[in-house]
Amino acid sequence: MNPTNAPETGQDRFDRGMEWLNRIVGDGGQNVVDSLADISPALGDTIVAWGFGDIYSRPGLAPRDRQLVTLGMLTALGGCEPQLDVHVNAALNVGLTPQEIVEALLQSAAYCGIPKALNATNVAKKVFSERGLLPVESK
């Protein structure tokens, strides 16, 4: 990641994070960062530099696998519907199919409860509708 062996700067982490954010999330990620500019730009910087520059850029999991984990965790937490919206879109961007997303959210019902899975599935339905991906056919 650092071919010159120079110490990595915060700007390096931020730049790498923006590259990953744009690749995975697209415009939705920049919209989140922009929405924080007038209240907490430090939070936006942290999301980019740490969340994407340090975590998403790690080689241990493919982006699609990271999105599956993220969807499960946001569903389990509950009350994260705006973030689920971003990450359902991101999951589609990195190659997950609507059927795989629905299956992952159905799986979450067994571990975090039907109400949370239902809320997450309704977010997915909204995203799929916006992207012209309804109806979702089950396998």
ZIVENUR-V178402 format. One record per residue. SS is DSSP state (H for helix, E for strand, - for the rest). NEAR is the number of other ideal C-beta (glycine too) atoms within 10 Angstrom. Layout:
BEGIN
ss->(SS;SS)
near->(NEAR;NEAR)
END
This chain:
BEGIN
ss->(-;-;-;-;-;-;-;-;-;H;H;H;H;H;H;H;H;H;H;H;H;H;H;H;-;-;H;H;H;H;H;H;H;H;H;-;-;-;-;-;H;H;H;H;H;H;H;H;H;H;H;H;H;H;H;H;-;-;-;-;-;-;H;H;H;H;H;H;H;H;H;H;H;H;H;H;H;-;-;-;H;H;H;H;H;H;H;H;H;H;H;H;H;-;-;-;-;H;H;H;H;H;H;H;H;H;H;H;H;H;H;H;-;H;H;H;H;H;H;H;H;H;H;H;H;H;H;H;H;H;-;-;-;-;-;-;-;-;-)
near->(9;10;5;5;6;8;7;12;10;10;9;15;19;19;14;20;25;17;15;20;23;13;16;23;22;15;10;17;24;15;11;18;18;12;12;15;9;7;9;11;12;9;12;19;17;15;17;24;20;14;15;23;25;14;13;22;16;8;6;6;13;11;18;15;12;19;27;21;11;20;26;17;14;24;28;15;12;15;10;19;14;12;16;26;17;21;28;29;21;25;26;20;17;16;11;20;13;20;13;17;24;19;16;20;23;14;15;21;16;9;11;17;14;12;10;20;21;13;19;29;21;13;23;26;17;15;23;19;11;12;12;6;16;13;9;15;8;8;7)
END
